[in-house]
Amino acid sequence: MLAARIVANAPVAVRESLRVLEGTASADEELGRALTEDAKAVVFASEDAREGRDAFLGKRAPVWKGK
């Protein structure tokens, strides 16, 4: 059930979230913040971010492209 909830999200967001989690497992707080900021920049610049916004505003399910 958890896996189904995760894969229903935008692939770019899931990928970046995993990258941050893996990168901060044994890192200090400063590195964690840097990785998080980098991930946010990638996600917010993605086509999937725009699709999510457009789907929300259009009251429809998003169609993720992984880009």
PDB file of N, CA, C and O in Angstrom:
ATOM      1  N   MET A   1       0.819  -1.181   0.000  1.00  0.00           N
ATOM      2  CA  MET A   1       0.000   0.000   0.000  1.00  0.00           C
ATOM      3  C   MET A   1       0.875   1.261   0.000  1.00  0.00           C
ATOM      4  O   MET A   1       0.579   2.214  -0.721  1.00  0.00           O
ATOM      5  N   LEU A   2       1.926   1.275   0.785  1.00  0.00           N
ATOM      6  CA  LEU A   2       2.812   2.434   0.808  1.00  0.00           C
ATOM      7  C   LEU A   2       3.490   2.618  -0.543  1.00  0.00           C
ATOM      8  O   LEU A   2       3.596   3.740  -1.040  1.00  0.00           O
ATOM      9  N   ALA A   3       3.943   1.532  -1.131  1.00  0.00           N
ATOM     10  CA  ALA A   3       4.608   1.617  -2.438  1.00  0.00           C
ATOM     11  C   ALA A   3       3.669   2.193  -3.486  1.00  0.00           C
ATOM     12  O   ALA A   3       4.099   2.990  -4.320  1.00  0.00           O
ATOM     13  N   ALA A   4       2.410   1.815  -3.465  1.00  0.00           N
ATOM     14  CA  ALA A   4       1.434   2.340  -4.421  1.00  0.00           C
ATOM     15  C   ALA A   4       1.254   3.839  -4.237  1.00  0.00           C
ATOM     16  O   ALA A   4       1.094   4.567  -5.217  1.00  0.00           O
ATOM     17  N   ARG A   5       1.279   4.305  -3.005  1.00  0.00           N
ATOM     18  CA  ARG A   5       1.144   5.746  -2.750  1.00  0.00           C
ATOM     19  C   ARG A   5       2.374   6.500  -3.248  1.00  0.00           C
ATOM     20  O   ARG A   5       2.259   7.612  -3.764  1.00  0.00           O
ATOM     21  N   ILE A   6       3.539   5.898  -3.094  1.00  0.00           N
ATOM     22  CA  ILE A   6       4.777   6.557  -3.535  1.00  0.00           C
ATOM     23  C   ILE A   6       4.822   6.648  -5.053  1.00  0.00           C
ATOM     24  O   ILE A   6       5.110   7.715  -5.594  1.00  0.00           O
ATOM     25  N   VAL A   7       4.543   5.545  -5.755  1.00  0.00           N
ATOM     26  CA  VAL A   7       4.650   5.561  -7.206  1.00  0.00           C
ATOM     27  C   VAL A   7       3.560   6.385  -7.879  1.00  0.00           C
ATOM     28  O   VAL A   7       3.660   6.674  -9.071  1.00  0.00           O
ATOM     29  N   ALA A   8       2.532   6.767  -7.149  1.00  0.00           N
ATOM     30  CA  ALA A   8       1.488   7.629  -7.714  1.00  0.00           C
ATOM     31  C   ALA A   8       1.956   9.079  -7.830  1.00  0.00           C
ATOM     32  O   ALA A   8       1.292   9.895  -8.469  1.00  0.00           O
ATOM     33  N   ASN A   9       3.082   9.397  -7.221  1.00  0.00           N
ATOM     34  CA  ASN A   9       3.610  10.761  -7.248  1.00  0.00           C
ATOM     35  C   ASN A   9       4.506  10.984  -8.461  1.00  0.00           C
ATOM     36  O   ASN A   9       4.872  10.042  -9.164  1.00  0.00           O
ATOM     37  N   ALA A  10       4.847  12.232  -8.688  1.00  0.00           N
ATOM     38  CA  ALA A  10       5.698  12.598  -9.821  1.00  0.00           C
ATOM     39  C   ALA A  10       7.052  11.900  -9.707  1.00  0.00           C
ATOM     40  O   ALA A  10       7.704  11.986  -8.667  1.00  0.00           O
ATOM     41  N   PRO A  11       7.479  11.213 -10.760  1.00  0.00           N
ATOM     42  CA  PRO A  11       8.760  10.495 -10.719  1.00  0.00           C
ATOM     43  C   PRO A  11       9.954  11.381 -10.358  1.00  0.00           C
ATOM     44  O   PRO A  11      10.858  10.944  -9.646  1.00  0.00           O
ATOM     45  N   VAL A  12       9.961  12.603 -10.839  1.00  0.00           N
ATOM     46  CA  VAL A  12      11.073  13.505 -10.535  1.00  0.00           C
ATOM     47  C   VAL A  12      11.118  13.776  -9.033  1.00  0.00           C
ATOM     48  O   VAL A  12      12.193  13.759  -8.434  1.00  0.00           O
ATOM     49  N   ALA A  13       9.974  14.023  -8.427  1.00  0.00           N
ATOM     50  CA  ALA A  13       9.922  14.304  -6.991  1.00  0.00           C
ATOM     51  C   ALA A  13      10.335  13.086  -6.175  1.00  0.00           C
ATOM     52  O   ALA A  13      11.061  13.217  -5.190  1.00  0.00           O
ATOM     53  N   VAL A  14       9.883  11.914  -6.574  1.00  0.00           N
ATOM     54  CA  VAL A  14      10.249  10.687  -5.865  1.00  0.00           C
ATOM     55  C   VAL A  14      11.747  10.451  -5.980  1.00  0.00           C
ATOM     56  O   VAL A  14      12.411  10.148  -4.989  1.00  0.00           O
ATOM     57  N   ARG A  15      12.276  10.589  -7.180  1.00  0.00           N
ATOM     58  CA  ARG A  15      13.709  10.366  -7.412  1.00  0.00           C
ATOM     59  C   ARG A  15      14.559  11.328  -6.576  1.00  0.00           C
ATOM     60  O   ARG A  15      15.534  10.914  -5.950  1.00  0.00           O
ATOM     61  N   GLU A  16      14.189  12.599  -6.569  1.00  0.00           N
ATOM     62  CA  GLU A  16      14.962  13.586  -5.805  1.00  0.00           C
ATOM     63  C   GLU A  16      14.821  13.369  -4.308  1.00  0.00           C
ATOM     64  O   GLU A  16      15.781  13.571  -3.564  1.00  0.00           O
ATOM     65  N   SER A  17      13.651  12.963  -3.859  1.00  0.00           N
ATOM     66  CA  SER A  17      13.455  12.668  -2.434  1.00  0.00           C
ATOM     67  C   SER A  17      14.350  11.519  -1.997  1.00  0.00           C
ATOM     68  O   SER A  17      14.969  11.579  -0.935  1.00  0.00           O
ATOM     69  N   LEU A  18      14.418  10.475  -2.812  1.00  0.00           N
ATOM     70  CA  LEU A  18      15.293   9.352  -2.491  1.00  0.00           C
ATOM     71  C   LEU A  18      16.757   9.768  -2.491  1.00  0.00           C
ATOM     72  O   LEU A  18      17.535   9.319  -1.649  1.00  0.00           O
ATOM     73  N   ARG A  19      17.131  10.621  -3.430  1.00  0.00           N
ATOM     74  CA  ARG A  19      18.519  11.099  -3.492  1.00  0.00           C
ATOM     75  C   ARG A  19      18.878  11.855  -2.215  1.00  0.00           C
ATOM     76  O   ARG A  19      19.968  11.677  -1.671  1.00  0.00           O
ATOM     77  N   VAL A  20      17.962  12.697  -1.737  1.00  0.00           N
ATOM     78  CA  VAL A  20      18.221  13.450  -0.508  1.00  0.00           C
ATOM     79  C   VAL A  20      18.299  12.505   0.686  1.00  0.00           C
ATOM     80  O   VAL A  20      19.202  12.626   1.513  1.00  0.00           O
ATOM     81  N   LEU A  21      17.366  11.572   0.782  1.00  0.00           N
ATOM     82  CA  LEU A  21      17.384  10.624   1.908  1.00  0.00           C
ATOM     83  C   LEU A  21      18.671   9.817   1.942  1.00  0.00           C
ATOM     84  O   LEU A  21      19.278   9.644   2.999  1.00  0.00           O
ATOM     85  N   GLU A  22      19.084   9.323   0.781  1.00  0.00           N
ATOM     86  CA  GLU A  22      20.320   8.541   0.723  1.00  0.00           C
ATOM     87  C   GLU A  22      21.546   9.401   1.037  1.00  0.00           C
ATOM     88  O   GLU A  22      22.483   8.944   1.692  1.00  0.00           O
ATOM     89  N   GLY A  23      21.529  10.638   0.568  1.00  0.00           N
ATOM     90  CA  GLY A  23      22.676  11.521   0.766  1.00  0.00           C
ATOM     91  C   GLY A  23      22.798  12.080   2.167  1.00  0.00           C
ATOM     92  O   GLY A  23      23.875  12.523   2.566  1.00  0.00           O
ATOM     93  N   THR A  24      21.713  12.065   2.915  1.00  0.00           N
ATOM     94  CA  THR A  24      21.751  12.653   4.253  1.00  0.00           C
ATOM     95  C   THR A  24      21.740  11.611   5.364  1.00  0.00           C
ATOM     96  O   THR A  24      21.712  11.968   6.542  1.00  0.00           O
ATOM     97  N   ALA A  25      21.762  10.355   5.015  1.00  0.00           N
ATOM     98  CA  ALA A  25      21.699   9.297   6.030  1.00  0.00           C
ATOM     99  C   ALA A  25      22.797   9.446   7.079  1.00  0.00           C
ATOM    100  O   ALA A  25      22.557   9.215   8.264  1.00  0.00           O
ATOM    101  N   SER A  26      23.978   9.822   6.658  1.00  0.00           N
ATOM    102  CA  SER A  26      25.086   9.981   7.618  1.00  0.00           C
ATOM    103  C   SER A  26      25.783  11.323   7.418  1.00  0.00           C
ATOM    104  O   SER A  26      26.986  11.441   7.650  1.00  0.00           O
ATOM    105  N   ALA A  27      25.030  12.329   6.988  1.00  0.00           N
ATOM    106  CA  ALA A  27      25.623  13.642   6.698  1.00  0.00           C
ATOM    107  C   ALA A  27      25.293  14.634   7.809  1.00  0.00           C
ATOM    108  O   ALA A  27      24.421  14.398   8.645  1.00  0.00           O
ATOM    109  N   ASP A  28      26.003  15.727   7.791  1.00  0.00           N
ATOM    110  CA  ASP A  28      25.699  16.770   8.761  1.00  0.00           C
ATOM    111  C   ASP A  28      24.539  17.639   8.256  1.00  0.00           C
ATOM    112  O   ASP A  28      24.090  17.502   7.118  1.00  0.00           O
ATOM    113  N   GLU A  29      24.079  18.513   9.112  1.00  0.00           N
ATOM    114  CA  GLU A  29      22.907  19.335   8.805  1.00  0.00           C
ATOM    115  C   GLU A  29      23.139  20.259   7.605  1.00  0.00           C
ATOM    116  O   GLU A  29      22.232  20.470   6.801  1.00  0.00           O
ATOM    117  N   GLU A  30      24.324  20.796   7.488  1.00  0.00           N
ATOM    118  CA  GLU A  30      24.631  21.706   6.379  1.00  0.00           C
ATOM    119  C   GLU A  30      24.526  20.996   5.030  1.00  0.00           C
ATOM    120  O   GLU A  30      23.949  21.532   4.084  1.00  0.00           O
ATOM    121  N   LEU A  31      25.081  19.801   4.948  1.00  0.00           N
ATOM    122  CA  LEU A  31      24.989  19.029   3.708  1.00  0.00           C
ATOM    123  C   LEU A  31      23.539  18.657   3.422  1.00  0.00           C
ATOM    124  O   LEU A  31      23.104  18.695   2.271  1.00  0.00           O
ATOM    125  N   GLY A  32      22.801  18.303   4.446  1.00  0.00           N
ATOM    126  CA  GLY A  32      21.385  17.987   4.280  1.00  0.00           C
ATOM    127  C   GLY A  32      20.605  19.146   3.699  1.00  0.00           C
ATOM    128  O   GLY A  32      19.771  18.961   2.812  1.00  0.00           O
ATOM    129  N   ARG A  33      20.872  20.326   4.191  1.00  0.00           N
ATOM    130  CA  ARG A  33      20.190  21.516   3.651  1.00  0.00           C
ATOM    131  C   ARG A  33      20.572  21.763   2.196  1.00  0.00           C
ATOM    132  O   ARG A  33      19.719  22.093   1.372  1.00  0.00           O
ATOM    133  N   ALA A  34      21.848  21.604   1.885  1.00  0.00           N
ATOM    134  CA  ALA A  34      22.313  21.819   0.508  1.00  0.00           C
ATOM    135  C   ALA A  34      21.668  20.820  -0.447  1.00  0.00           C
ATOM    136  O   ALA A  34      21.219  21.195  -1.530  1.00  0.00           O
ATOM    137  N   LEU A  35      21.623  19.550  -0.048  1.00  0.00           N
ATOM    138  CA  LEU A  35      21.003  18.534  -0.895  1.00  0.00           C
ATOM    139  C   LEU A  35      19.511  18.811  -1.083  1.00  0.00           C
ATOM    140  O   LEU A  35      18.970  18.624  -2.173  1.00  0.00           O
ATOM    141  N   THR A  36      18.860  19.254  -0.025  1.00  0.00           N
ATOM    142  CA  THR A  36      17.435  19.574  -0.105  1.00  0.00           C
ATOM    143  C   THR A  36      17.188  20.744  -1.043  1.00  0.00           C
ATOM    144  O   THR A  36      16.256  20.709  -1.847  1.00  0.00           O
ATOM    145  N   GLU A  37      18.001  21.765  -0.949  1.00  0.00           N
ATOM    146  CA  GLU A  37      17.844  22.927  -1.834  1.00  0.00           C
ATOM    147  C   GLU A  37      18.081  22.546  -3.288  1.00  0.00           C
ATOM    148  O   GLU A  37      17.355  22.993  -4.175  1.00  0.00           O
ATOM    149  N   ASP A  38      19.084  21.732  -3.533  1.00  0.00           N
ATOM    150  CA  ASP A  38      19.346  21.259  -4.898  1.00  0.00           C
ATOM    151  C   ASP A  38      18.155  20.468  -5.437  1.00  0.00           C
ATOM    152  O   ASP A  38      17.739  20.651  -6.581  1.00  0.00           O
ATOM    153  N   ALA A  39      17.618  19.590  -4.598  1.00  0.00           N
ATOM    154  CA  ALA A  39      16.481  18.767  -5.020  1.00  0.00           C
ATOM    155  C   ALA A  39      15.264  19.638  -5.313  1.00  0.00           C
ATOM    156  O   ALA A  39      14.556  19.407  -6.293  1.00  0.00           O
ATOM    157  N   LYS A  40      15.018  20.635  -4.470  1.00  0.00           N
ATOM    158  CA  LYS A  40      13.884  21.535  -4.707  1.00  0.00           C
ATOM    159  C   LYS A  40      14.023  22.250  -6.039  1.00  0.00           C
ATOM    160  O   LYS A  40      13.044  22.399  -6.770  1.00  0.00           O
ATOM    161  N   ALA A  41      15.223  22.688  -6.356  1.00  0.00           N
ATOM    162  CA  ALA A  41      15.442  23.382  -7.620  1.00  0.00           C
ATOM    163  C   ALA A  41      15.142  22.468  -8.801  1.00  0.00           C
ATOM    164  O   ALA A  41      14.517  22.892  -9.773  1.00  0.00           O
ATOM    165  N   VAL A  42      15.584  21.224  -8.720  1.00  0.00           N
ATOM    166  CA  VAL A  42      15.329  20.259  -9.801  1.00  0.00           C
ATOM    167  C   VAL A  42      13.831  20.015  -9.946  1.00  0.00           C
ATOM    168  O   VAL A  42      13.293  20.060 -11.053  1.00  0.00           O
ATOM    169  N   VAL A  43      13.164  19.758  -8.829  1.00  0.00           N
ATOM    170  CA  VAL A  43      11.730  19.445  -8.871  1.00  0.00           C
ATOM    171  C   VAL A  43      10.929  20.633  -9.385  1.00  0.00           C
ATOM    172  O   VAL A  43      10.092  20.471 -10.272  1.00  0.00           O
ATOM    173  N   PHE A  44      11.171  21.819  -8.845  1.00  0.00           N
ATOM    174  CA  PHE A  44      10.371  22.983  -9.237  1.00  0.00           C
ATOM    175  C   PHE A  44      10.592  23.395 -10.686  1.00  0.00           C
ATOM    176  O   PHE A  44       9.729  24.042 -11.278  1.00  0.00           O
ATOM    177  N   ALA A  45      11.733  23.031 -11.267  1.00  0.00           N
ATOM    178  CA  ALA A  45      12.014  23.361 -12.665  1.00  0.00           C
ATOM    179  C   ALA A  45      11.530  22.289 -13.634  1.00  0.00           C
ATOM    180  O   ALA A  45      11.675  22.437 -14.848  1.00  0.00           O
ATOM    181  N   SER A  46      10.961  21.225 -13.111  1.00  0.00           N
ATOM    182  CA  SER A  46      10.584  20.092 -13.963  1.00  0.00           C
ATOM    183  C   SER A  46       9.235  20.294 -14.658  1.00  0.00           C
ATOM    184  O   SER A  46       8.390  21.077 -14.224  1.00  0.00           O
ATOM    185  N   GLU A  47       9.075  19.557 -15.749  1.00  0.00           N
ATOM    186  CA  GLU A  47       7.783  19.539 -16.447  1.00  0.00           C
ATOM    187  C   GLU A  47       6.704  18.962 -15.542  1.00  0.00           C
ATOM    188  O   GLU A  47       5.551  19.391 -15.585  1.00  0.00           O
ATOM    189  N   ASP A  48       7.086  17.980 -14.717  1.00  0.00           N
ATOM    190  CA  ASP A  48       6.119  17.377 -13.805  1.00  0.00           C
ATOM    191  C   ASP A  48       5.565  18.391 -12.805  1.00  0.00           C
ATOM    192  O   ASP A  48       4.399  18.299 -12.424  1.00  0.00           O
ATOM    193  N   ALA A  49       6.373  19.346 -12.379  1.00  0.00           N
ATOM    194  CA  ALA A  49       5.884  20.377 -11.457  1.00  0.00           C
ATOM    195  C   ALA A  49       4.795  21.208 -12.129  1.00  0.00           C
ATOM    196  O   ALA A  49       3.768  21.515 -11.525  1.00  0.00           O
ATOM    197  N   ARG A  50       5.036  21.563 -13.379  1.00  0.00           N
ATOM    198  CA  ARG A  50       4.022  22.325 -14.112  1.00  0.00           C
ATOM    199  C   ARG A  50       2.772  21.480 -14.342  1.00  0.00           C
ATOM    200  O   ARG A  50       1.652  21.982 -14.247  1.00  0.00           O
ATOM    201  N   GLU A  51       2.962  20.208 -14.642  1.00  0.00           N
ATOM    202  CA  GLU A  51       1.825  19.311 -14.846  1.00  0.00           C
ATOM    203  C   GLU A  51       1.013  19.173 -13.564  1.00  0.00           C
ATOM    204  O   GLU A  51      -0.217  19.168 -13.610  1.00  0.00           O
ATOM    205  N   GLY A  52       1.676  19.063 -12.439  1.00  0.00           N
ATOM    206  CA  GLY A  52       0.971  18.970 -11.166  1.00  0.00           C
ATOM    207  C   GLY A  52       0.117  20.198 -10.893  1.00  0.00           C
ATOM    208  O   GLY A  52      -1.037  20.087 -10.479  1.00  0.00           O
ATOM    209  N   ARG A  53       0.694  21.363 -11.128  1.00  0.00           N
ATOM    210  CA  ARG A  53      -0.056  22.607 -10.939  1.00  0.00           C
ATOM    211  C   ARG A  53      -1.238  22.679 -11.899  1.00  0.00           C
ATOM    212  O   ARG A  53      -2.355  22.999 -11.492  1.00  0.00           O
ATOM    213  N   ASP A  54      -0.992  22.383 -13.166  1.00  0.00           N
ATOM    214  CA  ASP A  54      -2.058  22.449 -14.167  1.00  0.00           C
ATOM    215  C   ASP A  54      -3.166  21.446 -13.880  1.00  0.00           C
ATOM    216  O   ASP A  54      -4.346  21.750 -14.057  1.00  0.00           O
ATOM    217  N   ALA A  55      -2.788  20.250 -13.438  1.00  0.00           N
ATOM    218  CA  ALA A  55      -3.784  19.227 -13.112  1.00  0.00           C
ATOM    219  C   ALA A  55      -4.630  19.672 -11.919  1.00  0.00           C
ATOM    220  O   ALA A  55      -5.848  19.498 -11.915  1.00  0.00           O
ATOM    221  N   PHE A  56      -3.982  20.240 -10.918  1.00  0.00           N
ATOM    222  CA  PHE A  56      -4.711  20.732  -9.744  1.00  0.00           C
ATOM    223  C   PHE A  56      -5.701  21.820 -10.139  1.00  0.00           C
ATOM    224  O   PHE A  56      -6.872  21.779  -9.760  1.00  0.00           O
ATOM    225  N   LEU A  57      -5.216  22.792 -10.904  1.00  0.00           N
ATOM    226  CA  LEU A  57      -6.092  23.893 -11.315  1.00  0.00           C
ATOM    227  C   LEU A  57      -7.208  23.429 -12.245  1.00  0.00           C
ATOM    228  O   LEU A  57      -8.308  23.980 -12.229  1.00  0.00           O
ATOM    229  N   GLY A  58      -6.920  22.415 -13.054  1.00  0.00           N
ATOM    230  CA  GLY A  58      -7.917  21.877 -13.976  1.00  0.00           C
ATOM    231  C   GLY A  58      -8.793  20.797 -13.352  1.00  0.00           C
ATOM    232  O   GLY A  58      -9.662  20.227 -14.011  1.00  0.00           O
ATOM    233  N   LYS A  59      -8.549  20.521 -12.053  1.00  0.00           N
ATOM    234  CA  LYS A  59      -9.324  19.515 -11.311  1.00  0.00           C
ATOM    235  C   LYS A  59      -9.338  18.167 -12.027  1.00  0.00           C
ATOM    236  O   LYS A  59     -10.385  17.553 -12.233  1.00  0.00           O
ATOM    237  N   ARG A  60      -8.119  17.730 -12.401  1.00  0.00           N
ATOM    238  CA  ARG A  60      -7.969  16.451 -13.079  1.00  0.00           C
ATOM    239  C   ARG A  60      -6.745  15.733 -12.514  1.00  0.00           C
ATOM    240  O   ARG A  60      -5.921  16.337 -11.827  1.00  0.00           O
ATOM    241  N   ALA A  61      -6.642  14.475 -12.803  1.00  0.00           N
ATOM    242  CA  ALA A  61      -5.481  13.708 -12.361  1.00  0.00           C
ATOM    243  C   ALA A  61      -4.265  14.090 -13.201  1.00  0.00           C
ATOM    244  O   ALA A  61      -4.394  14.289 -14.409  1.00  0.00           O
ATOM    245  N   PRO A  62      -3.099  14.195 -12.589  1.00  0.00           N
ATOM    246  CA  PRO A  62      -1.890  14.528 -13.356  1.00  0.00           C
ATOM    247  C   PRO A  62      -1.433  13.351 -14.226  1.00  0.00           C
ATOM    248  O   PRO A  62      -1.679  12.185 -13.917  1.00  0.00           O
ATOM    249  N   VAL A  63      -0.768  13.700 -15.308  1.00  0.00           N
ATOM    250  CA  VAL A  63      -0.139  12.690 -16.171  1.00  0.00           C
ATOM    251  C   VAL A  63       1.360  12.963 -16.104  1.00  0.00           C
ATOM    252  O   VAL A  63       1.876  13.848 -16.786  1.00  0.00           O
ATOM    253  N   TRP A  64       2.045  12.187 -15.273  1.00  0.00           N
ATOM    254  CA  TRP A  64       3.468  12.402 -15.049  1.00  0.00           C
ATOM    255  C   TRP A  64       4.291  11.900 -16.243  1.00  0.00           C
ATOM    256  O   TRP A  64       3.992  10.862 -16.833  1.00  0.00           O
ATOM    257  N   LYS A  65       5.327  12.661 -16.577  1.00  0.00           N
ATOM    258  CA  LYS A  65       6.228  12.295 -17.675  1.00  0.00           C
ATOM    259  C   LYS A  65       7.615  11.932 -17.185  1.00  0.00           C
ATOM    260  O   LYS A  65       8.420  11.389 -17.942  1.00  0.00           O
ATOM    261  N   GLY A  66       7.900  12.225 -15.937  1.00  0.00           N
ATOM    262  CA  GLY A  66       9.241  11.924 -15.403  1.00  0.00           C
ATOM    263  C   GLY A  66      10.297  12.888 -15.897  1.00  0.00           C
ATOM    264  O   GLY A  66      11.487  12.573 -15.900  1.00  0.00           O
ATOM    265  N   LYS A  67       9.861  14.059 -16.312  1.00  0.00           N
ATOM    266  CA  LYS A  67      10.796  15.079 -16.819  1.00  0.00           C
ATOM    267  C   LYS A  67      10.645  16.356 -16.022  1.00  0.00           C
ATOM    268  O   LYS A  67      11.340  17.336 -16.290  1.00  0.00           O
TER     269      LYS A  67
END
